[in-house]
Amino acid sequence: MKKISLVKPALKASFVLSSAILCLLAQPKASMAESFRLVWSTNFDAPLNSWEWNIYNNAPFGSSKNTCFMGSNTFTGNGFLHLMVTQNKYNGCSGRPYASGALDTYTHRPNLTYGRWEVRAKMPAGYGATGYIGLFPVNGSWPPEIDFAEYVGKDKDKLFITQHYGTASSHQTDGVAITRTLSSAAGAKSASKFQVSKQCKGSAKSHSYKKLVVKKGKYASAAPMDTCNIPSQPLVTSGSKKTSSTPTSALAALESSSYWTNSFHTYTLEWVPGQLRYYIDGTLQLTQPQRFTATPNMMKLAIGTGTGDCGAYSWVGCPEEAASKGLPWPLPTRMRVDSIKMYEYVP
């Protein structure tokens, strides 16, 4: 009878088990609830106030000569934060043709060195418009900058994730473009889910943004309302007459044209020492090493909209180019934010 050796099979089994353990250890670290502690959240159920938020007002947009941040373009309505992109009717920023909305946490909210940021938002639709969600140093230095969601209406099927590092005179970037279309299986499923479950909240229950010169603004209400009782754009008041230039149906048609503007998505950044992890709707999209070596003391969360410059080499493009592309006039358009959650990192 042939003698059977058990030594080699045992060694082989041990090797396979060891390899499996090493592979598991080498995988990117998954999000762990015990690693982050919730320190602040909001659902935008109340008006904005300048002592709670740093609202950008009468300040130049850092990545385009065409746009001015106006406080009246940043407001809440029906449980959403609205960041409008409109024509500039207030002659701010020496008469730049377009106005947009933006705000940041600055010293008003928890600012963190490491942590987890979750923002549920709909991006602004239309050629020449852009929306961003990112982290910037509280002390005003630049870089670093971490954009964990950046959308450009000119390239409507893509969402950009970018880490900015280096120095102001030698700026470098590292990032990806994520493509989703409404016709894709994932896109159709996601759009359907949120359109049905939360079409009307409440009623149904520069690529680099360098040094932004900002001034604190005040909350300004706006009207008229759309079908969800949401202001469609800031009013132009002349005496007692209030007017709105674009039908809300045109804005709704624009918003439904892209995966990123048709429905809400949750954009998440996890920043731990030496590593950045980016998620969309709970799914890990990208893991990066932290490429900026000098870690800033505190990072503020900034959310905003804007337009680009005109010309063939402009990354964002400008609204007046829409007609030459056979596209509808894009303004007014808006970015809507449903909720924000901020977690501190617990080593």
N, C-alpha and C positions, 0 to 999 in steps of 0.2 A: 504494500500500500504506500502511495506517494506521500511523503511528509509535507505538510502544508505549513509555511511560515506565516506567522501573524505580525511579524515585525514591520515589513514594508507597508501593508495596509494600514497599520496603526500610525506609522509615520506620515503616510499620505493623508489620512483623516485629520491628523494634528495640523499638517501644513494647510489644508483647506480651511480648517476652522480659524487658524491664525490669520490667513489671508482675508477671510470674511470680516474678522474683527478690525483689521487694518483698514479695509475699504470703508467700513462704517465710520471709523475715526477720521478718515480723510474727507468725508462728505462735508459740504458747507454747513455751518451750525444753523439749525432750524430755530425759528422764533420760539422762545420759551417764556411763558407767562411769568414764571418766578424770577426772570431776569430783569423785568421792567415793572415799575410801580406807577400807576396812574396818578398824576399830580394836578391835572386840569383838563376840563372838557367843556364844550359849548355846543348848543343846537341852534343858536341864533334866534331865539324866541323873543328877544327884546331889542329895542333900538341900540345902535352903536353910540358910544360916548367917547369924547376925546381923552378923558381921563382913564379909560379902560383900554383903548387901542391907539396906536400911532397911525392915524389916517393921513395918507399923502394928499396934500392940498396945494394947488398952484405951484407944483414942482415939476421940473423937466423929467421926462422918462429917459433913463440912462442909455438906452440902446437905439434911440431913434430921434431925429430932429423934428419929427412931425407931431409928437404926442406930448400932452401935458396931463399930469395927474391932477384931477379936480376932486375935492372932497364930496361934492354933490353926486359924483358917480359911484360912490361907495355907500351902501345903505342896506338895511334889512327889510324883509317883507315876507309874510306868510311862513316864517320859520327858516328862511334862507338868507345868506349873505349874497348881495348882488354887486358885481363889479362890472360896470357898464363901459362900453366903448362907443362913443358918440362923436358927432362933430362938436368942435369947441365953440360954444356959443357965449362963453364968458370972457374971452380974450385973455385967458391966463397964459403964462409963459411967453409973453410977447407975441401972442396971436398964433401959436402953433395950431394947425388945422384940426387936430383931433384931441379929444379928451378921453381919459381912461380912469380906472379906479384901482386902488391898491391900499394895503395896510400891512402892518407888521406888529409883532408883540413887543418889540423894543424893551423897555423896562416895565411895561404894564402887566406882563404875564410871565409865567416861568420860562426862563431862558436856560438852556442846558448845554453842557459840553458833550455828553453822550446821552443817548436815550432812544425813544421810539416816537415817531410822529405819524399820526393817521389823519388824512384829510379826505373827506368824501365830497366829490365835486363833479360838476359838468363843465366842460371847457367851452370857451367862446367860439362861435362858428363864424365863418366868412373869410374870404380872401383878404389878406392884409392884417388880420387880427391875430393876437397871440395871448396865451394865458400861461402862468407859471406858478409853481409851488416850490419853495426852496428855503434853504438856510443860509444866513449871512452873519458875519461877526457883528456882535452888538457894538463894538468900539468903532465901527465904520471902516475898518481896514478891508482890503480886497487884493487877491483872493485870500482864503478859500471861499468857495461857494458850492453848495450841494443842491442841484435841481433834481428833485425826485419825481417831478411831472412837469413837462413843458410841451405846449401844443402850439402848432403853427397852422392856421387855416389854409395857407397856401399849399400845404402838403397834408391834406385832411385825414389821411389814413394812418399817420404816424404820430407816436408820442415819444418824446426825447427824454432820456435820463442822462445827466451829465455831472461829472465832478470837475470843478475848476481848481487848479492849483498852480504852483510856481510863484511868480512875483507879478506885480502890476506891469512892469516893463517887459517881462518874459512870461506871458500867460500861456498855460497849457490846459488841455481838456482831455477827459477820458469818459466815454459814454457809449450808449447804444440808442438806436431808433427801433421802437417796437411797432410793428404794423398789425393793425386789426381793421377788418372791413365788415360792414353790416351784412354782407352776403356770406361771410364765413360762418361756420357752425358755432364757434365760440361767441362771435360777435352777435349773431342773431339771438342766441340763448340769453346772453347778458342783457341786451336791449329789451327783449320781451319781459324779462323778470322785473326790471325796475320800472318800466312804463306801466305795468299793471299794478304792482304793489305800491308805488308811491308816485303817481303822476302829479298829484297836487298835495303837497305836504300839509297836514292839518285838516284839509277839507275831506280827505279820505280817512281819516281817523279823526441881438445882440448875441446875439445869442448869449452874451454875458451881460448881466445887470450889475454894472460896476458901482460907482459911488452915486447913490441916489440922494439928491438934496431934497429933504422933505421938511414940511412944516405941519404941525398938528392942525387938524381941521375939526369941524363940528358935524354932528349928525344932521342930515338933511332928508326930509321925507320926499317922496316922489310919487308920481302918478302919470298917466292913467293905469288902470289895472288890466291884466290879461285874464284869460279864462280861469286861471288858478288864483285870481286876486293878487297877482304879483305885478309890481310896477314894471312897465315895459321900458321906460327910459325917463331920465329926469325931465321935468317940465321946463318949458321956456315961458316965463311970465312977462307979459307986457300989459301993464295996468292990471285989469281984472281978468284979462283973457289968457287962457292957458292952452297951449297947443302941443300936439305930438305929430311928428312928420311921417313916421313909418307904421303901417298897419301891423298889428301883432301877428297876423297870419303869415306875413312874409318872414318875420323873425322865427316863427315856429317851423316854417319850411326849411330855413337855413339850419336850425339846430338839429333837425332830423336827418341831415345829409351825411353825418359821420358817426362812426362808432363812439368816438370820444365826446361828441357833443349831443348825441341822441339820448344818452342815459347817464346816470350817476355811476361813478366808479370810485373805489377806495384806494388811494395812493398812500403807501406806507414806506417810511425810511426807518431802518434800524441802524444806529451808529454805535458801535462798541469800539474800544481801543484797537486801532489798527485795521478795522474792517467796516465796510458799508454794505448793507443788504437792502435791496429794493423789491417791493411787492406791489402787485396790482390785484385787487379783489382777493387778497389772501394768498396769492400764488407767487412764489419767489421768481423774480425775473432776472436778477443780476446780483452777483456778489463781487465787490471790488476791494482791493487793498486801499487803505487810507493813503492817498498819494501826497497830501500836504503834510510836511514834517512838523511844522510849528502849529500845534493844536491851539486854536483860539480859546480864550477863557470862557466865553459864552456865545451861543449862536441863537439868533432870533429867527422866528418863522415868518416868512414874507409870502403873501399871496397877491397876485395882481394881474392886470391886463394891459395891453398896449397895442401899438401898430408899428410897422416897420418903415424903412425908407423905400422910395421908389427906385426901380432899376433892375436890370437883368441879374445882377450879382447880389441883390438883397436877399438875405435868408428868409425874412418874414414877408417882404413885399408891402405894398401900401393899398388902401382901399380903392383909390381912384383907378388902379390898374385892373380892377375886376371886370369892367365893361369890355376892355380890350381882349380879355380872355373868354368872353362870352358868358360871364358869370353875373349873377344878380348883385346889385348894390348891397354891401354887407352891413351897413350901419342903420340903426343901432344894433349892437350885439352885446352879449353879456356872458360872464362866467358866474355860475351859481355854486355856492358852497353850502352843503347840508350840515356838516358837523366837523369838529376838530377834536382830537384827543392827543394829549401829550403825556408821555411816560418818562420817568427818570430811569437811568440805567442802574441796576443793582448788581455789583460784581459778585 
